[in-house]
Amino acid sequence: MTDTELKIKGFEILSSQLGLVEMEKFISLIQLEKFDYTKWRQNLFGGMSGKDISAMAMKSKTGK
């Protein structure tokens, strides 16, 4: 996926999930704040194992 395709896909996802106004607000907040993606990503699953994350993803996908 090219950078342009990724940006378009990201905007589509944000827009569909948040709506246009909230998407713009989210983008503004990200640009204004010092946001360390690497640190956020490391803390995202709080020590969960890969198996736990996979189970959570499968549960979310199936809705069960």
N, CA, C and O of each residue as an XYZ file, in Angstrom:
256
protein
N       0.860     -1.174      0.000
C       0.000      0.000      0.000
C       0.905      1.236      0.000
O       1.854      1.316      0.780
N       0.611      2.178     -0.862
C       1.403      3.400     -0.912
C       1.030      4.325      0.241
O       0.009      4.129      0.899
N       1.859      5.329      0.479
C       1.559      6.296      1.534
C       0.223      6.993      1.267
O      -0.572      7.197      2.185
N      -0.012      7.350      0.025
C      -1.271      8.027     -0.332
C      -2.467      7.118     -0.093
O      -3.481      7.561      0.446
N      -2.361      5.853     -0.486
C      -3.443      4.900     -0.266
C      -3.703      4.711      1.228
O      -4.850      4.610      1.663
N      -2.620      4.666      2.003
C      -2.756      4.503      3.445
C      -3.467      5.695      4.075
O      -4.338      5.523      4.927
N      -3.097      6.901      3.658
C      -3.761      8.107      4.181
C      -5.240      8.124      3.820
O      -6.085      8.447      4.655
N      -5.551      7.779      2.583
C      -6.953      7.759      2.150
C      -7.736      6.733      2.961
O      -8.834      7.026      3.434
N      -7.183      5.540      3.124
C      -7.846      4.483      3.897
C      -8.050      4.923      5.348
O      -9.111      4.701      5.932
N      -7.018      5.549      5.918
C      -7.125      6.044      7.294
C      -8.225      7.078      7.440
O      -9.005      7.028      8.391
N      -8.295      8.026      6.495
C      -9.355      9.032      6.532
C     -10.728      8.393      6.392
O     -11.675      8.796      7.068
N     -10.841      7.401      5.518
C     -12.124      6.702      5.338
C     -12.564      6.011      6.621
O     -13.731      6.082      7.007
N     -11.626      5.344      7.277
C     -11.943      4.628      8.519
C     -12.331      5.612      9.618
O     -13.344      5.433     10.293
N     -11.517      6.654      9.791
C     -11.828      7.651     10.810
C     -13.172      8.302     10.545
O     -13.972      8.472     11.466
N     -13.426      8.661      9.314
C     -14.681      9.318      8.954
C     -15.875      8.410      9.211
O     -16.890      8.857      9.745
N     -15.763      7.142      8.837
C     -16.891      6.221      9.015
C     -17.147      5.910     10.487
O     -18.291      5.681     10.881
N     -16.091      5.900     11.302
C     -16.239      5.564     12.715
C     -16.544      6.773     13.593
O     -17.244      6.653     14.599
N     -16.020      7.937     13.215
C     -16.162      9.122     14.061
C     -17.074     10.194     13.471
O     -17.607     11.022     14.209
N     -17.256     10.188     12.172
C     -17.945     11.278     11.492
C     -16.920     12.354     11.145
O     -15.819     12.380     11.696
N     -17.294     13.235     10.229
C     -16.343     14.222      9.725
C     -15.848     15.184     10.794
O     -14.651     15.466     10.863
N     -16.745     15.690     11.624
C     -16.353     16.681     12.629
C     -15.398     16.070     13.652
O     -14.362     16.660     13.961
N     -15.733     14.911     14.170
C     -14.888     14.261     15.168
C     -13.570     13.789     14.552
O     -12.542     13.776     15.230
N     -13.592     13.406     13.284
C     -12.355     13.034     12.603
C     -11.406     14.227     12.554
O     -10.220     14.098     12.860
N     -11.927     15.379     12.172
C     -11.107     16.590     12.127
C     -10.567     16.938     13.507
O      -9.408     17.326     13.649
N     -11.414     16.797     14.524
C     -10.993     17.076     15.898
C      -9.869     16.137     16.313
O      -8.886     16.572     16.912
N     -10.009     14.846     15.997
C      -8.993     13.856     16.324
C      -7.661     14.198     15.660
O      -6.614     14.167     16.307
N      -7.702     14.522     14.375
C      -6.480     14.856     13.648
C      -5.824     16.085     14.258
O      -4.602     16.126     14.406
N      -6.623     17.087     14.613
C      -6.081     18.299     15.246
C      -5.421     17.983     16.580
O      -4.350     18.505     16.889
N      -6.060     17.131     17.367
C      -5.495     16.760     18.669
C      -4.166     16.036     18.510
O      -3.221     16.298     19.253
N      -4.092     15.138     17.557
C      -2.854     14.389     17.320
C      -1.741     15.327     16.892
O      -0.600     15.178     17.331
N      -2.059     16.294     16.036
C      -1.042     17.221     15.558
C      -0.577     18.181     16.645
O       0.582     18.596     16.644
N      -1.458     18.540     17.568
C      -1.110     19.500     18.618
C      -0.306     18.883     19.756
O       0.568     19.533     20.329
N      -0.602     17.635     20.079
C       0.033     16.988     21.221
C       1.338     16.319     20.816
O       1.522     15.894     19.676
N       2.232     16.241     21.787
C       3.414     15.403     21.586
C       2.932     13.972     21.739
O       2.602     13.532     22.841
N       2.895     13.266     20.657
C       2.358     11.913     20.649
C       3.470     10.956     20.259
O       3.975     11.011     19.138
N       3.848     10.092     21.166
C       4.893      9.109     20.910
C       4.225      7.787     20.537
O       3.849      7.003     21.408
N       4.084      7.552     19.245
C       3.401      6.360     18.764
C       4.059      5.085     19.281
O       3.372      4.136     19.657
N       5.382      5.064     19.299
C       6.098      3.869     19.741
C       5.763      3.552     21.191
O       5.494      2.398     21.526
N       5.776      4.558     22.051
C       5.445      4.350     23.460
C       3.988      3.913     23.618
O       3.687      3.005     24.393
N       3.091      4.563     22.881
C       1.675      4.198     22.930
C       1.480      2.750     22.512
O       0.739      2.003     23.150
N       2.146      2.363     21.444
C       2.010      1.010     20.924
C       2.532     -0.026     21.920
O       1.946     -1.097     22.077
N       3.643      0.302     22.593
C       4.214     -0.622     23.566
C       3.269     -0.841     24.751
O       3.245     -1.925     25.333
N       2.500      0.176     25.102
C       1.594      0.095     26.241
C       0.176     -0.311     25.865
O      -0.671     -0.474     26.744
N      -0.092     -0.474     24.585
C      -1.442     -0.701     24.102
C      -2.111     -1.919     24.728
O      -3.281     -1.851     25.103
N      -1.411     -2.998     24.844
C      -2.029     -4.232     25.330
C      -1.583     -4.613     26.733
O      -1.831     -5.735     27.174
N      -0.937     -3.708     27.435
C      -0.627     -3.864     28.849
C      -0.109     -5.216     29.289
O      -0.601     -5.766     30.274
N       0.859     -5.764     28.596
C       1.459     -7.020     29.025
C       0.683     -8.261     28.630
O       1.004     -9.358     29.086
N      -0.331     -8.113     27.793
C      -1.087     -9.291     27.347
C      -0.203    -10.149     26.443
O       0.656     -9.630     25.730
N      -0.416    -11.436     26.477
C       0.327    -12.336     25.600
C      -0.252    -12.271     24.192
O      -1.369    -11.794     23.991
N       0.505    -12.747     23.238
C       0.018    -12.816     21.862
C      -1.252    -13.650     21.760
O      -2.155    -13.333     20.986
N      -1.310    -14.716     22.545
C      -2.486    -15.594     22.550
C      -3.710    -14.836     23.070
O      -4.804    -14.965     22.519
N      -3.522    -14.040     24.139
C      -4.623    -13.246     24.692
C      -5.117    -12.209     23.685
O      -6.321    -12.013     23.520
N      -4.173    -11.551     23.018
C      -4.528    -10.533     22.024
C      -5.288    -11.181     20.871
O      -6.282    -10.637     20.390
N      -4.817    -12.341     20.433
C      -5.486    -13.056     19.346
C      -6.903    -13.446     19.744
O      -7.836    -13.286     18.957
N      -7.068    -13.953     20.950
C      -8.397    -14.346     21.433
C      -9.319    -13.137     21.497
O     -10.490    -13.227     21.129
N      -8.795    -12.004     21.963
C      -9.584    -10.782     22.041
C     -10.006    -10.325     20.632
O     -11.140     -9.894     20.426
N      -9.085    -10.425     19.678
C      -9.386    -10.028     18.302
C     -10.451    -10.952     17.696
O     -11.372    -10.482     17.028
N     -10.329    -12.232     17.923
C     -11.306    -13.179     17.382
C     -12.677    -12.957     18.009
O     -13.697    -13.048     17.326
N     -12.703    -12.670     19.293
C     -13.969    -12.399     19.980
C     -14.616    -11.142     19.395
O     -15.825    -11.107     19.167
N     -13.815    -10.130     19.159
C     -14.306     -8.875     18.590
C     -14.835     -9.099     17.184
O     -15.866     -8.541     16.806
N     -14.138     -9.907     16.417
C     -14.524    -10.177     15.021
C     -15.834    -10.930     14.935
O     -16.658    -10.644     14.067
N     -16.037    -11.895     15.828
C     -17.231    -12.728     15.771
C     -18.367    -12.173     16.609
O     -19.522    -12.565     16.440
N     -18.038    -11.260     17.515
C     -19.060    -10.676     18.382
C     -19.501    -11.605     19.498
O     -20.533    -11.369     20.127
N     -18.730    -12.665     19.754
C     -19.089    -13.635     20.790
C     -18.245    -13.439     22.024
O     -18.406    -14.166     23.004
